[in-house]
Amino acid sequence: MRDAITILAATVLLSACQTASPPVERTPPRTPAAIQLAANIDAYKSLAAQQIMAANGAYTFNGRLPPLLPAIVVLDLSVGPDGELKSVRVHRSRDSEASAAALAAVRRVQELFPPAAHLMHRHARTFDFSETFLFNEQYRFQLRTLSGPQ
């Protein structure tokens, strides 16, 4: 009887090991090679602007800015130390359609923004910066950080 209980216990343990579910696949964390640290605030804004532009190819335009811009929107962005977007709000705009387009453009960025901890003030919880969206007549935009002198 004792041997039967031992065999039964061993069988239960072995069957439990064999029916274990496969490990859950998780998104791998960013590796140090994938993380790009900005040397200063201007470099950080450039990296963030590149991400916004890359996520919004269908909504952007290249080349010279038109002589008269129909809409200009300034957004305030706050990111956490790891680059997670914490908040985005309209700082200045006179065009609600352009404001909505600029907010949507930032929210289309699926990845984290670059890590910002090294640029943050000592006790700050977020790194705050602004970006200016320059719209043409078709409501496509360029970002002031990347547009350069015109």
QUICORNOR-V115327 format. One record per residue. PHI is phi in whole degrees, 0 to 359 (NA if undefined). OMEGA is omega in whole degrees, 0 to 359 (none if undefined). D_CENTER is the distance of its C-alpha to the mean C-alpha in Angstrom with 1 decimal. Layout:
PHI;OMEGA;D_CENTER + PHI;OMEGA;D_CENTER
This chain:
NA;180;63.6 + 298;178;61.7 + 295;180;60.7 + 294;179;59.6 + 293;179;57.2 + 297;179;55.8 + 295;180;55.3 + 298;179;53.7 + 296;178;51.3 + 296;179;50.4 + 297;180;49.9 + 297;179;47.5 + 298;180;45.5 + 293;181;45.3 + 292;177;44.4 + 295;179;41.6 + 292;184;40.2 + 282;182;40.5 + 262;179;38.8 + 298;181;35.7 + 289;179;32.6 + 295;180;30.3 + 297;179;27.4 + 287;178;24.2 + 280;180;21.6 + 242;175;18.3 + 293;182;15.1 + 293;177;15.8 + 292;178;14.1 + 296;178;12.7 + 275;179;16.0 + 305;180;17.0 + 291;182;17.5 + 275;182;13.9 + 272;178;12.7 + 245;179;13.2 + 268;179;14.4 + 275;181;15.0 + 286;182;18.7 + 204;184;18.5 + 296;180;16.7 + 298;178;17.4 + 294;178;16.0 + 297;180;12.7 + 300;178;12.5 + 296;178;13.5 + 297;179;10.8 + 296;179;8.0 + 297;177;10.5 + 299;178;10.9 + 293;179;7.5 + 297;180;8.2 + 297;181;11.7 + 296;181;11.2 + 278;187;9.6 + 227;184;12.5 + 309;182;15.5 + 286;185;17.9 + 248;185;17.3 + 246;172;17.7 + 222;180;20.9 + 247;175;22.2 + 95;182;25.2 + 294;175;27.0 + 285;176;26.2 + 294;182;28.9 + 299;179;31.5 + 236;179;30.7 + 272;181;27.1 + 291;180;27.4 + 207;174;24.3 + 228;180;22.2 + 233;175;19.4 + 251;178;18.0 + 253;170;14.9 + 257;179;14.4 + 245;175;10.9 + 233;178;11.0 + 238;177;8.8 + 280;182;10.6 + 303;181;12.3 + 272;180;10.1 + 100;179;6.8 + 289;178;6.1 + 292;180;6.0 + 266;178;9.8 + 200;174;11.1 + 214;180;11.5 + 214;178;15.1 + 283;177;17.5 + 269;182;19.5 + 208;177;21.9 + 190;174;22.8 + 243;186;26.1 + 224;184;24.8 + 294;178;23.4 + 294;178;22.5 + 293;177;20.5 + 299;179;18.8 + 297;179;17.8 + 294;180;16.6 + 293;178;14.4 + 299;179;12.9 + 297;180;12.5 + 297;179;10.9 + 293;182;7.9 + 288;176;7.8 + 286;180;8.2 + 290;185;4.8 + 274;182;5.3 + 274;172;4.1 + 292;171;3.4 + 287;180;4.1 + 302;176;7.9 + 302;185;10.1 + 237;186;12.0 + 305;183;14.9 + 289;179;17.4 + 258;185;16.9 + 277;173;17.3 + 295;191;20.8 + 312;185;22.8 + 251;181;22.5 + 288;177;19.3 + 263;180;16.9 + 223;171;14.0 + 255;187;13.4 + 249;177;14.0 + 207;179;14.0 + 239;175;14.7 + 222;181;14.2 + 253;178;17.1 + 260;182;17.0 + 251;186;20.4 + 259;173;21.7 + 264;184;24.7 + 297;180;27.4 + 269;182;25.5 + 61;168;22.5 + 264;187;20.4 + 232;164;18.5 + 238;176;17.9 + 258;183;16.0 + 303;181;18.5 + 302;184;16.8 + 257;187;17.4 + 285;178;20.5 + 69;179;23.0 + 291;183;26.5 + 243;none;28.1
